[in-house]
Amino acid sequence: MNIILLSGGSGKRLWPLSNEVRSKQFLKLLRDENGQLQSMIQRVYNQLCQCNMAENVLVATGKAHVNNIQTQLGDGVKLVIEPERRDTFPAIALASAYLAWKEKRPLNEAAVVLPVDPFAKIGYFEAARSAGEAVEKDICELMLMGAKPTVPTIKYGYMVPSGEIADGVLGIERFYEKPDIETARMLIDNNALWHCGVFAFKLEYVTDILKKQYGFTTYEEVYENYNMLKKTSFDYAVVENAPSMATVVYDGIWKDLGTWNTLTEEMGAESLGNVIMGEETENTNVVNELDIPLVVLGTKNLVIAASPDGILVTDKEKSSYMKPYVDKLDRRPMYEERVWGEYKVLGYDSYKNGQDSLTKHMLIKAGQAISYQRHTHRDEIWTFVDGTGDLLIDGHIRNVRRGDVAYITAGMMHSIRAITDLHFVEVQIGTELIEEDVERFQWTW
């Protein structure tokens, strides 16, 4: 059985901690059984491990998320990378093509598709496995997973069950993808179930769609013509038109921690970071990623979050409506985690001569190195403030430590490998200070 984890989105409803690069699934705001902070993707992956379901995991994601996934799950996790961000139908199609046509997995093997960020108990994953097993037993060619609704909402799809067709498997009479609120109420009155975002099918189920609708027969064809795939959800493209489908039922905690209001219910602490809370604060949660202290007094029903990207102060009930306001913000992420370490933007300035400068604090973890690269539109000045490392410039290596300075002009090939944790300040100077201004080369340390 193959497990496809869908890792996408930008998580703007959890701004300022989430951004285009660090989506909500990578925020370490939850606690594991030992009280250590973990992210949503780490929690889900650990739960799959507990169920012995992690051996054949494939994460479908975009280029922007690769570093975070490898940092949090390790370099060994298997990835299929979308050429561009589209929706869940193209992502699932690409992942299925990868397994069937690239890895040559048997076409009658089951694939179970899971979102990467549900907050659920182990039973959620055991039910997902049951859905995959039902497909392998030919009980139904398309399996879903349902949960009993608690309130009418337009956030989820709904399915009306028709009765038990096998042990623990219900037929589906009708599927509704995100109906309006009145239809949702009507569906709940008719014993409809929420769709939990889980799909199970044999690999040939999706590869047949790719063959019949697009004429694709190889993974390379799917990848190279990715923009031809319908930019829509798997629910709309496949489930709503499926001639037959069935569902298993999950009975347990299941939450989408996609807003500050729902996330703070599961954080396990009223504050994280450099925070001082007054005794008279009520139902207030504070997350501070900045180095400066944040003092909160006498507040009620608030979420306060501070990061290098900005500061949010919101009523908890209003926190789910912040996306239109965040959409107005047009600035680069100010903090990123990478496989080799992390960086934080300290400042950005423009000058009358048309030049710009960007200042970062860089951390390269011991034993890690950045790629051997060069830039076209900028010079860089590196000032080392702590740790030791080996600096590579145009094929020449020298040791660097606290107090050393390196001048790297546009066109110079360069890399740095940390011997111990290595901190330095990077000042970029040029006309186009963007992450895309990079050309990478092979170098073996």
QUIMO-V41142 format. One record per residue. RES is the residue in one small letter. PHI is phi in degrees with one decimal (999 if undefined). PSI is psi as a letter, one per 20 degrees, with the letter a starting at -180 (999 if undefined). BURIAL is # if it has 9 or more other C-alpha atoms within 8 Angstrom, else .. Layout:
# QUIMO-V41142
res | phi | psi | burial
RES | PHI | PSI | BURIAL
RES | PHI | PSI | BURIAL
This chain:
# QUIMO-V41142
res | phi | psi | burial
m | 999 | p | .
n | -101.1 | q | #
i | -112.6 | p | #
i | -107.5 | o | #
l | -97.7 | p | #
l | -94.4 | o | #
s | -121.6 | n | #
g | -143.2 | a | #
g | 83.3 | r | .
s | -120.4 | i | #
g | 58.5 | l | #
k | -67.1 | i | #
r | -75.1 | i | #
l | -112.9 | k | #
w | -61.8 | q | #
p | -93.6 | j | #
l | -76.5 | h | #
s | -97.5 | q | #
n | -153.5 | a | #
e | -60.7 | h | #
v | -98.1 | g | #
r | -104.9 | n | #
s | -72.5 | r | #
k | -58.2 | h | #
q | -68.0 | i | #
f | -102.0 | i | #
l | -78.6 | p | #
k | -87.4 | n | .
l | -124.9 | i | .
l | -102.2 | r | #
r | -109.6 | p | #
d | -87.7 | a | #
e | -65.3 | i | .
n | -99.5 | j | .
g | 82.7 | j | .
q | -85.1 | q | .
l | -69.8 | p | #
q | -144.5 | q | #
s | -92.0 | r | #
m | -63.7 | g | #
i | -68.0 | h | #
q | -67.1 | g | #
r | -62.0 | g | #
v | -63.5 | g | #
y | -64.0 | g | #
n | -63.9 | h | .
q | -67.2 | h | #
l | -62.8 | h | #
c | -62.7 | g | #
q | -62.5 | h | .
c | -92.8 | j | #
n | 57.0 | l | .
m | -117.5 | j | #
a | -93.7 | i | #
e | -63.9 | h | .
n | -114.6 | l | .
v | -85.5 | p | #
l | -124.6 | p | #
v | -97.1 | p | #
a | -94.3 | p | #
t | -152.7 | r | #
g | -100.4 | r | #
k | -58.2 | h | .
a | -65.6 | h | .
h | -99.2 | i | #
v | -58.7 | g | #
n | -60.4 | g | #
n | -64.9 | g | #
i | -63.7 | g | #
q | -67.6 | h | #
t | -66.0 | g | #
q | -90.3 | h | .
l | -109.4 | i | #
g | 101.6 | q | .
d | -67.7 | i | .
g | -78.2 | i | .
v | -67.6 | p | #
k | -86.8 | p | .
l | -124.1 | q | .
v | -121.7 | p | #
i | -107.0 | p | .
e | -67.4 | p | #
p | -66.6 | h | .
e | -155.3 | q | .
r | -79.0 | p | .
r | -128.9 | e | .
d | -162.8 | a | #
t | -74.1 | h | #
f | -63.6 | g | #
p | -59.7 | h | #
a | -63.9 | g | #
i | -68.3 | h | #
a | -63.2 | g | #
l | -64.2 | g | #
a | -64.5 | g | #
s | -65.3 | g | #
a | -63.7 | h | #
y | -62.0 | g | #
l | -66.7 | g | #
a | -77.8 | g | #
w | -105.0 | h | #
k | -92.0 | g | #
e | -87.4 | i | .
k | 60.6 | k | .
r | -69.0 | q | .
p | -57.0 | p | .
l | -66.5 | i | .
n | -91.0 | j | .
e | -74.9 | q | #
a | -82.5 | q | #
a | -122.3 | p | #
v | -112.0 | p | #
v | -99.3 | p | #
l | -128.6 | q | #
p | -68.8 | q | #
v | -89.1 | i | #
d | -132.5 | k | #
p | -75.5 | q | #
f | -101.6 | o | #
a | -148.8 | r | #
k | -88.7 | r | #
i | -56.2 | h | .
g | -57.8 | h | #
y | -61.0 | g | #
f | -77.0 | h | #
e | -66.5 | h | #
a | -66.9 | h | #
a | -62.2 | g | #
r | -63.0 | h | #
s | -61.9 | h | #
a | -63.2 | g | #
g | -64.4 | h | #
e | -66.1 | h | #
a | -64.2 | h | #
v | -65.3 | g | #
e | -64.4 | h | #
k | -86.9 | j | .
d | 62.6 | k | .
i | -69.4 | h | .
c | -158.7 | q | #
e | -81.6 | i | #
l | -133.4 | o | #
m | -112.2 | q | #
l | -120.1 | a | #
m | -134.5 | p | #
g | -115.1 | q | #
a | -137.9 | q | #
k | -70.4 | p | #
p | -66.0 | q | #
t | -103.1 | h | .
v | -145.5 | q | .
p | -69.2 | p | #
t | -149.3 | q | .
i | -95.4 | j | #
k | -80.3 | h | .
y | -122.1 | r | #
g | -80.6 | q | #
y | -126.7 | q | #
m | -133.6 | p | #
v | -99.0 | o | #
p | -74.4 | q | #
s | -109.7 | i | .
g | 128.5 | r | .
e | -76.3 | p | #
i | -108.1 | i | .
a | -161.2 | r | .
d | -59.7 | o | .
g | 77.4 | j | .
v | -122.1 | p | #
l | -107.4 | p | #
g | -70.9 | q | #
i | -115.9 | p | #
e | -77.8 | h | .
r | -157.0 | q | .
f | -118.4 | p | #
y | -123.8 | p | #
e | -90.7 | o | #
k | 47.6 | m | #
p | -73.6 | r | #
d | -71.0 | r | .
i | -65.3 | h | #
e | -67.7 | g | .
t | -64.8 | h | .
a | -61.0 | g | #
r | -62.7 | g | #
m | -61.9 | g | .
l | -65.6 | g | #
i | -63.8 | h | #
d | -63.3 | h | .
n | -101.0 | k | .
n | 64.1 | k | .
a | -69.5 | q | #
l | -111.1 | q | #
w | -70.0 | q | #
h | -86.2 | p | #
c | -87.1 | j | #
g | 80.4 | j | .
v | -109.6 | p | #
f | -126.2 | q | #
a | -137.0 | p | #
f | -163.2 | r | #
k | -77.2 | q | #
l | -55.3 | h | #
e | -66.2 | h | #
y | -61.9 | g | #
v | -84.7 | h | #
t | -64.2 | h | #
d | -64.6 | h | .
i | -62.6 | g | #
l | -63.9 | h | #
k | -69.8 | g | #
k | -73.1 | g | .
q | -89.2 | h | .
y | -125.9 | i | .
g | 75.4 | j | .
f | -84.0 | p | #
t | -132.4 | j | #
t | -136.3 | q | #
y | -61.9 | h | #
e | -61.2 | h | .
e | -64.3 | g | #
v | -64.4 | g | #
y | -64.7 | g | #
e | -70.9 | h | .
n | -114.4 | k | .
y | -58.8 | h | #
n | -70.3 | i | .
m | -81.9 | h | .
l | -70.1 | q | .
k | -56.8 | p | .
k | -84.2 | m | .
t | -154.4 | r | #
s | -79.1 | q | #
f | -62.3 | h | #
d | -61.4 | g | #
y | -71.3 | g | #
a | -74.3 | h | #
v | -121.8 | g | #
v | -63.2 | g | #
e | -62.5 | h | #
n | -106.3 | j | .
a | -68.9 | p | .
p | -68.1 | h | .
s | -152.9 | q | .
m | -159.1 | r | #
a | -145.5 | r | #
t | -143.8 | q | #
v | -98.2 | r | #
v | -116.6 | p | #
y | -103.3 | p | #
d | -115.0 | n | .
g | 176.5 | a | #
i | -65.2 | p | .
w | -151.1 | o | #
k | -134.1 | q | .
d | -99.8 | o | .
l | -86.8 | l | #
g | -94.8 | i | #
t | -130.3 | r | #
w | -61.6 | h | #
n | -63.6 | g | #
t | -76.0 | h | #
l | -66.2 | g | #
t | -65.6 | h | #
e | -66.2 | h | .
e | -116.8 | j | .
m | -71.2 | h | #
g | 80.3 | j | .
a | -156.6 | q | .
e | -79.5 | i | #
s | -148.1 | q | #
l | -135.9 | p | #
g | 96.6 | a | .
n | -81.6 | n | #
v | -132.2 | p | #
i | -118.4 | p | .
m | -106.3 | p | #
g | -74.0 | q | #
e | -67.1 | h | .
e | -93.4 | j | .
t | -74.0 | q | #
e | -128.7 | p | .
n | 47.0 | l | .
t | -119.6 | p | #
n | -119.6 | p | #
v | -130.5 | p | #
v | -126.2 | p | #
n | -125.0 | o | #
e | -96.7 | j | #
l | -85.7 | r | #
d | -78.7 | h | .
i | -83.6 | q | .
p | -73.6 | q | #
l | -125.1 | o | .
v | -108.4 | p | .
v | -126.9 | p | #
l | -131.4 | p | #
g | 61.7 | k | #
t | -94.2 | q | #
k | -134.9 | p | .
n | 57.4 | l | #
l | -115.9 | q | #
v | -115.9 | p | #
i | -124.4 | p | #
a | -134.7 | p | #
a | -130.6 | p | #
s | -147.3 | r | #
p | -59.5 | i | #
d | -82.6 | i | #
g | 156.3 | a | .
i | -129.0 | p | #
l | -118.6 | p | #
v | -130.0 | o | .
t | -145.7 | q | #
d | -64.1 | q | #
k | -59.0 | g | #
e | -66.5 | h | .
k | -88.2 | i | .
s | -65.2 | h | #
s | -77.8 | i | #
y | -106.2 | j | .
m | -86.5 | i | #
k | -54.5 | g | #
p | -59.7 | h | .
y | -75.7 | g | .
v | -68.4 | h | #
d | -60.1 | h | .
k | -75.5 | i | .
l | -81.6 | p | .
d | -128.5 | n | .
r | -150.5 | q | .
r | -68.8 | q | .
p | -59.4 | p | #
m | -95.3 | i | #
y | -145.5 | p | #
e | -142.1 | q | #
e | -99.0 | p | #
r | -126.2 | r | #
v | -59.1 | h | #
w | -84.3 | i | #
g | 158.1 | c | #
e | -160.4 | r | #
y | -142.4 | q | #
k | -131.6 | p | #
v | -76.1 | p | #
l | -97.0 | h | #
g | -175.3 | q | .
y | -140.6 | p | #
d | -136.0 | q | .
s | -119.2 | q | .
y | -124.1 | r | .
k | -63.7 | h | .
n | -80.8 | j | .
g | 89.3 | i | .
q | -87.8 | q | #
d | -119.1 | q | #
s | -133.2 | q | #
l | -129.7 | p | #
t | -113.9 | p | #
k | -126.6 | q | #
h | -97.6 | p | #
m | -109.9 | p | #
l | -125.8 | o | #
i | -104.8 | p | #
k | -70.3 | q | #
a | -52.5 | p | #
g | 86.4 | i | .
q | -99.7 | r | #
a | -147.7 | q | #
i | -84.6 | r | #
s | -66.7 | q | #
y | -76.9 | o | #
q | -148.3 | r | #
r | -145.8 | r | #
h | -121.2 | q | #
t | -99.5 | h | .
h | -111.0 | j | #
r | -150.9 | q | #
d | -98.4 | q | #
e | -134.0 | q | #
i | -121.1 | p | #
w | -109.2 | p | #
t | -114.5 | o | #
f | -85.3 | p | #
v | -114.4 | i | #
d | -165.2 | q | #
g | 92.0 | a | #
t | -133.1 | q | #
g | -165.8 | r | #
d | -111.2 | p | #
l | -99.6 | p | #
l | -113.5 | p | #
i | -133.0 | o | #
d | 48.8 | l | .
g | 87.7 | i | .
h | -106.9 | p | .
i | -112.4 | p | .
r | -141.2 | q | .
n | -79.5 | q | .
v | -128.9 | q | #
r | -151.9 | a | #
r | -51.4 | p | #
g | 97.0 | i | .
d | -75.5 | q | #
v | -131.1 | p | .
a | -122.2 | p | .
y | -107.9 | o | .
i | -120.9 | o | #
t | -87.6 | r | .
a | -54.0 | p | #
g | 96.4 | i | .
m | -74.5 | p | #
m | -83.7 | p | #
h | -154.0 | q | #
s | -158.1 | r | #
i | -143.2 | p | #
r | -118.6 | p | #
a | -86.5 | p | #
i | -85.1 | g | #
t | -114.9 | r | #
d | -50.7 | p | #
l | -118.5 | o | #
h | -108.1 | p | #
f | -151.2 | q | #
v | -99.5 | p | #
e | -107.1 | p | #
v | -112.0 | o | #
q | -95.9 | p | #
i | -132.7 | p | #
g | 173.3 | a | #
t | -105.7 | i | #
e | -144.5 | n | .
l | -96.4 | m | #
i | -127.7 | q | .
e | -64.5 | h | .
e | -74.6 | i | .
d | -79.6 | m | #
v | -154.0 | p | #
e | -125.3 | p | .
r | -103.5 | q | .
f | -131.7 | r | .
q | -79.2 | p | .
w | -151.2 | p | .
t | -109.2 | o | .
w | -77.5 | 999 | .
